[in-house]
């Protein structure tokens, strides 16, 4: 199974449509999509294909957290209390990859407004016999122009 993890697109719904089209075409029913907040969409329909949580800039009624079966002190407390295998979060606009207490912690950064670089980013998490992931960096303008046909 592949899980496409995005965060902080801040109103750019086209990039979500493109990612959904690309990866659902590639992996059919063997892919899920997660949005970690700050989509800033005004329509819940823009997020229909995503498991979502609410970011501090979101106005839609979205959950504050979700648990899926598959580092600051608050993250460490949550991990110590619940013992997840994987912990995903957004909001910082910075890519983060680390292991704490045998838990893989990932932040995909921002797909459209990164703070660490001029490239947007997202993560492809693969869960088969073992868990692997890849941080994908994109030039947002080039990406949107290249895949414009998927949003028209």
C-alpha positions as a Markdown table, in Angstrom:
| # | Residue | x | y | z |
|---|---|---|---|---|
| 1 | Unk | 0.0 | 0.0 | 0.0 |
| 2 | Unk | 1.1 | 3.6 | -0.8 |
| 3 | Unk | 0.1 | 6.5 | 1.3 |
| 4 | Unk | 0.5 | 10.0 | -0.2 |
| 5 | Unk | 1.0 | 12.5 | 2.7 |
| 6 | Unk | 0.6 | 16.3 | 2.1 |
| 7 | Unk | 0.2 | 19.4 | 4.2 |
| 8 | Unk | -0.2 | 23.1 | 4.1 |
| 9 | Unk | -1.3 | 23.7 | 0.5 |
| 10 | Unk | -3.0 | 26.9 | 1.7 |
| 11 | Unk | -5.8 | 27.2 | -0.9 |
| 12 | Unk | -4.1 | 25.6 | -3.9 |
| 13 | Unk | -6.6 | 22.9 | -4.5 |
| 14 | Unk | -5.2 | 22.1 | -8.0 |
| 15 | Unk | -2.1 | 20.5 | -6.6 |
| 16 | Unk | -4.3 | 18.1 | -4.6 |
| 17 | Unk | -6.3 | 17.2 | -7.7 |
| 18 | Unk | -3.1 | 16.5 | -9.6 |
| 19 | Unk | -1.6 | 14.3 | -6.9 |
| 20 | Unk | -4.8 | 12.4 | -6.6 |
| 21 | Unk | -5.0 | 11.8 | -10.3 |
| 22 | Unk | -1.4 | 10.7 | -10.7 |
| 23 | Unk | -1.2 | 8.3 | -7.8 |
| 24 | Unk | -4.7 | 6.9 | -8.0 |
| 25 | Unk | -4.0 | 6.1 | -11.7 |
| 26 | Unk | -0.6 | 4.5 | -10.8 |
| 27 | Unk | -1.7 | 2.5 | -7.8 |
| 28 | Unk | -5.5 | 2.0 | -8.3 |
| 29 | Unk | -7.1 | 0.8 | -5.1 |
| 30 | Unk | -3.7 | 0.3 | -3.4 |
| 31 | Unk | -3.2 | 4.0 | -2.4 |
| 32 | Unk | -4.6 | 6.3 | 0.3 |
| 33 | Unk | -4.2 | 10.1 | 0.6 |
| 34 | Unk | -3.6 | 12.0 | 3.9 |
| 35 | Unk | -3.8 | 15.8 | 4.3 |
| 36 | Unk | -2.3 | 17.1 | 7.6 |
| 37 | Unk | -4.0 | 20.4 | 7.7 |
| 38 | Unk | -4.1 | 24.0 | 6.3 |
| 39 | Unk | -5.8 | 23.1 | 3.0 |
| 40 | Unk | -7.7 | 26.4 | 3.4 |
| 41 | Unk | -10.4 | 25.0 | 1.1 |
| 42 | Unk | -13.9 | 26.4 | 1.3 |
| 43 | Unk | -15.5 | 23.2 | 0.0 |
| 44 | Unk | -15.3 | 19.8 | 1.7 |
| 45 | Unk | -15.5 | 18.3 | -1.8 |
| 46 | Unk | -12.0 | 19.4 | -2.5 |
| 47 | Unk | -10.9 | 16.9 | 0.2 |
| 48 | Unk | -13.2 | 14.0 | -0.6 |
| 49 | Unk | -10.3 | 11.7 | -1.5 |
| 50 | Unk | -8.2 | 12.6 | 1.6 |
| 51 | Unk | -8.2 | 11.5 | 5.2 |
| 52 | Unk | -7.9 | 15.0 | 6.8 |
| 53 | Unk | -7.2 | 16.8 | 9.9 |
| 54 | Unk | -7.8 | 20.5 | 10.7 |
| 55 | Unk | -5.0 | 23.0 | 10.6 |
| 56 | Unk | -4.9 | 26.3 | 12.3 |
| 57 | Unk | -5.9 | 28.1 | 9.1 |
| 58 | Unk | -8.8 | 25.8 | 8.1 |
| 59 | Unk | -12.4 | 27.0 | 8.5 |
| 60 | Unk | -14.1 | 23.7 | 7.6 |
| 61 | Unk | -15.3 | 21.4 | 10.4 |
| 62 | Unk | -12.5 | 18.8 | 10.2 |
| 63 | Unk | -11.2 | 16.6 | 13.0 |
| 64 | Unk | -8.2 | 17.8 | 15.0 |
| 65 | Unk | -6.6 | 14.4 | 14.8 |
| 66 | Unk | -7.2 | 11.0 | 13.3 |
| 67 | Unk | -5.7 | 7.6 | 14.0 |
| 68 | Unk | -4.9 | 5.2 | 11.2 |
| 69 | Unk | -4.0 | 1.6 | 11.7 |
| 70 | Unk | -1.2 | 0.9 | 9.5 |
| 71 | Unk | 10.0 | 16.8 | 18.2 |
| 72 | Unk | 8.7 | 18.7 | 20.5 |
| 73 | Unk | 7.6 | 17.6 | 24.0 |
| 74 | Unk | 3.9 | 17.3 | 23.0 |
| 75 | Unk | 4.8 | 14.8 | 20.2 |
| 76 | Unk | 7.0 | 12.8 | 22.5 |
| 77 | Unk | 4.2 | 12.7 | 25.2 |
| 78 | Unk | 1.7 | 11.5 | 22.5 |
| 79 | Unk | 4.1 | 8.8 | 21.3 |
| 80 | Unk | 4.9 | 7.7 | 24.8 |
| 81 | Unk | 1.2 | 7.4 | 25.7 |
| 82 | Unk | -0.1 | 5.8 | 22.5 |
| 83 | Unk | 3.0 | 3.9 | 21.1 |
| 84 | Unk | 2.2 | 4.4 | 17.4 |
| 85 | Unk | 4.5 | 2.9 | 14.8 |
| 86 | Unk | 4.2 | 6.0 | 12.6 |
| 87 | Unk | 3.4 | 9.6 | 13.7 |
| 88 | Unk | 2.5 | 12.2 | 11.0 |
| 89 | Unk | 2.1 | 15.9 | 11.5 |
| 90 | Unk | 2.2 | 19.2 | 9.5 |
| 91 | Unk | 1.9 | 22.9 | 10.2 |
| 92 | Unk | 5.7 | 23.8 | 10.3 |
| 93 | Unk | 6.2 | 23.9 | 6.5 |
| 94 | Unk | 9.5 | 22.1 | 7.2 |
| 95 | Unk | 10.3 | 18.5 | 6.2 |
| 96 | Unk | 11.1 | 16.4 | 9.3 |
| 97 | Unk | 12.2 | 12.8 | 9.4 |
| 98 | Unk | 13.2 | 11.2 | 12.7 |
| 99 | Unk | 12.9 | 8.1 | 14.9 |
| 100 | Unk | 11.9 | 8.5 | 18.6 |
| 101 | Unk | 11.1 | 5.5 | 20.9 |
| 102 | Unk | 10.9 | 3.2 | 17.8 |
| 103 | Unk | 8.4 | 5.4 | 16.2 |
| 104 | Unk | 8.9 | 6.9 | 12.7 |
| 105 | Unk | 8.0 | 10.6 | 12.8 |
| 106 | Unk | 7.3 | 12.3 | 9.5 |
| 107 | Unk | 6.3 | 15.8 | 8.5 |
| 108 | Unk | 6.0 | 16.3 | 4.7 |
| 109 | Unk | 6.6 | 20.1 | 4.9 |
| 110 | Unk | 4.4 | 22.3 | 2.7 |
| 111 | Unk | 3.4 | 21.2 | -0.7 |
| 112 | Unk | 3.1 | 24.9 | -1.9 |
| 113 | Unk | 4.8 | 27.2 | 0.7 |
| 114 | Unk | 8.0 | 25.6 | 2.1 |
| 115 | Unk | 10.1 | 27.4 | 4.6 |
| 116 | Unk | 13.3 | 25.4 | 4.2 |
| 117 | Unk | 13.7 | 25.6 | 0.4 |
| 118 | Unk | 12.0 | 26.8 | -2.7 |
| 119 | Unk | 10.7 | 23.3 | -3.5 |
| 120 | Unk | 7.3 | 22.1 | -2.3 |
| 121 | Unk | 7.3 | 18.7 | -0.8 |
| 122 | Unk | 5.2 | 15.6 | 0.1 |
| 123 | Unk | 5.9 | 12.1 | 1.2 |
| 124 | Unk | 5.2 | 8.7 | -0.3 |
| 125 | Unk | 4.9 | 6.2 | 2.5 |
| 126 | Unk | 5.0 | 2.5 | 1.4 |
| 127 | Unk | 3.8 | -0.2 | 3.7 |
| 128 | Unk | 4.5 | -3.7 | 2.5 |
| 129 | Unk | 6.6 | -6.3 | 4.4 |
| 130 | Unk | 8.5 | -3.3 | 5.7 |
| 131 | Unk | 7.8 | 0.5 | 5.9 |
| 132 | Unk | 9.7 | 2.8 | 3.6 |
| 133 | Unk | 9.2 | 6.4 | 2.6 |
| 134 | Unk | 10.4 | 8.9 | 0.1 |
| 135 | Unk | 10.3 | 12.7 | 0.4 |
| 136 | Unk | 9.4 | 14.1 | -3.0 |
| 137 | Unk | 10.5 | 17.7 | -3.8 |
| 138 | Unk | 8.7 | 19.6 | -6.6 |
| 139 | Unk | 9.0 | 23.0 | -8.2 |
| 140 | Unk | 5.4 | 24.0 | -7.7 |
| 141 | Unk | 5.0 | 26.2 | -10.7 |
| 142 | Unk | 6.6 | 23.7 | -13.1 |
| 143 | Unk | 4.5 | 20.9 | -11.5 |
| 144 | Unk | 1.2 | 22.7 | -11.9 |
| 145 | Unk | 2.1 | 23.7 | -15.5 |
| 146 | Unk | 3.2 | 20.2 | -16.5 |
| 147 | Unk | 0.0 | 18.5 | -15.1 |
| 148 | Unk | -2.5 | 21.3 | -16.0 |
| 149 | Unk | -4.5 | 18.8 | -18.1 |
| 150 | Unk | -5.6 | 17.0 | -15.0 |
| 151 | Unk | -7.3 | 20.1 | -13.5 |
| 152 | Unk | -9.2 | 21.5 | -16.5 |
